[in-house]
Amino acid sequence: MPIIKSAKKRMKQNVKQRARNFPVRSELKTLFKKVLVLIKDGKAEEAQKLMPAVYSIIDMACKKQILHPNNAARKKSRLARALNELGGEGGVKPAVAEAKVEKEVAAE
């Protein structure tokens, strides 16, 4: 337990801030994992529908300084890359793209 008055005040502030930040952090982790599971299961359309909600919660966490801006950008980038590799959001799987290029080269 803190003895100094300023330390006592700081402890009270920390408790309030933790209570305020916890729901945002919890929601962020939940949605992030949910999208990753959908991508892993190959459900691109469902993952695509959840992406705006995940981006929104990541941006909110960044705005409230729960996440560092670089950390937020990295999370968003990794989700987008995973979804694109799956074939969602107009992306094509790399193996499929390579096969198409090989077919076109062979046809010529």
C-alpha positions as CSV (number, residue, x, y, z in Angstrom):
1,M,0.0,0.0,0.0
2,P,1.2,3.5,-0.8
3,I,2.1,5.7,2.1
4,I,2.7,9.0,0.3
5,K,-0.4,11.1,-0.5
6,S,0.5,11.4,-4.2
7,A,1.0,7.7,-4.5
8,K,-2.4,7.0,-3.0
9,K,-4.0,9.4,-5.5
10,R,-2.1,7.7,-8.3
11,M,-3.3,4.3,-7.2
12,K,-6.9,5.5,-7.3
13,Q,-6.4,6.9,-10.8
14,N,-4.8,3.6,-11.9
15,V,-7.9,1.7,-10.7
16,K,-10.2,4.0,-12.6
17,Q,-8.2,3.9,-15.8
18,R,-7.9,0.1,-15.7
19,A,-11.7,-0.2,-15.3
20,R,-12.2,2.2,-18.2
21,N,-9.6,0.5,-20.5
22,F,-10.4,-3.1,-19.7
23,P,-13.6,-3.5,-21.8
24,V,-11.9,-2.0,-24.9
25,R,-8.9,-4.2,-24.5
26,S,-11.1,-7.3,-24.0
27,E,-13.3,-6.5,-27.0
28,L,-10.2,-6.0,-29.1
29,K,-8.7,-9.3,-28.2
30,T,-12.0,-11.1,-28.7
31,L,-12.7,-9.7,-32.2
32,F,-9.1,-10.1,-33.3
33,K,-9.1,-13.8,-32.3
34,K,-12.5,-14.3,-33.9
35,V,-11.4,-13.0,-37.2
36,L,-8.2,-15.0,-37.1
37,V,-10.2,-18.2,-36.4
38,L,-12.5,-17.4,-39.3
39,I,-9.6,-16.9,-41.6
40,K,-7.9,-20.1,-40.4
41,D,-11.2,-22.0,-41.1
42,G,-11.3,-20.5,-44.6
43,K,-14.5,-18.4,-44.1
44,A,-13.4,-15.3,-46.0
45,E,-16.8,-13.8,-46.3
46,E,-17.6,-13.9,-42.6
47,A,-14.2,-12.6,-41.8
48,Q,-14.7,-9.8,-44.3
49,K,-17.9,-8.8,-42.6
50,L,-16.1,-8.5,-39.2
51,M,-13.2,-6.5,-40.5
52,P,-14.8,-3.0,-40.1
53,A,-15.7,-3.8,-36.5
54,V,-12.1,-5.0,-35.8
55,Y,-10.6,-1.9,-37.5
56,S,-12.9,0.3,-35.5
57,I,-12.0,-1.2,-32.1
58,I,-8.3,-1.1,-33.0
59,D,-8.6,2.6,-33.9
60,M,-10.5,3.3,-30.7
61,A,-7.9,1.5,-28.6
62,C,-5.2,3.6,-30.4
63,K,-7.1,6.8,-29.8
64,K,-7.4,6.0,-26.1
65,Q,-3.7,5.2,-25.9
66,I,-4.4,1.6,-25.0
67,L,-2.4,0.5,-28.1
68,H,0.6,2.3,-29.6
69,P,-0.1,3.6,-33.1
70,N,2.5,1.3,-34.6
71,N,1.0,-1.7,-32.8
72,A,-2.4,-0.8,-34.1
73,A,-1.1,-0.4,-37.7
74,R,0.7,-3.7,-37.4
75,K,-2.4,-5.5,-36.2
76,K,-4.5,-4.1,-39.0
77,S,-1.9,-4.9,-41.6
78,R,-1.6,-8.5,-40.4
79,L,-5.3,-9.1,-40.5
80,A,-5.6,-7.6,-44.0
81,R,-2.7,-9.7,-45.3
82,A,-4.1,-12.9,-43.8
83,L,-7.5,-12.1,-45.4
84,N,-5.9,-11.3,-48.8
85,E,-3.9,-14.6,-48.7
86,L,-7.1,-16.4,-48.1
87,G,-8.7,-14.8,-51.1
88,G,-11.0,-12.3,-49.5
89,E,-11.4,-8.6,-50.3
90,G,-10.7,-9.2,-54.0
91,G,-7.4,-10.8,-53.2
92,V,-6.1,-14.0,-54.9
93,K,-4.2,-16.7,-53.2
94,P,-0.5,-16.5,-54.1
95,A,-0.4,-20.1,-55.3
96,V,-3.4,-19.5,-57.6
97,A,-1.9,-16.3,-59.0
98,E,1.4,-18.2,-59.7
99,A,-0.6,-21.0,-61.4
100,K,-2.4,-18.5,-63.7
101,V,0.9,-16.9,-64.7
102,E,2.4,-20.3,-65.5
103,K,-0.6,-21.2,-67.6
104,E,-0.3,-17.9,-69.5
105,V,3.4,-18.4,-70.1
106,A,2.9,-22.0,-71.3
107,A,0.1,-21.0,-73.7
108,E,2.4,-18.5,-75.4
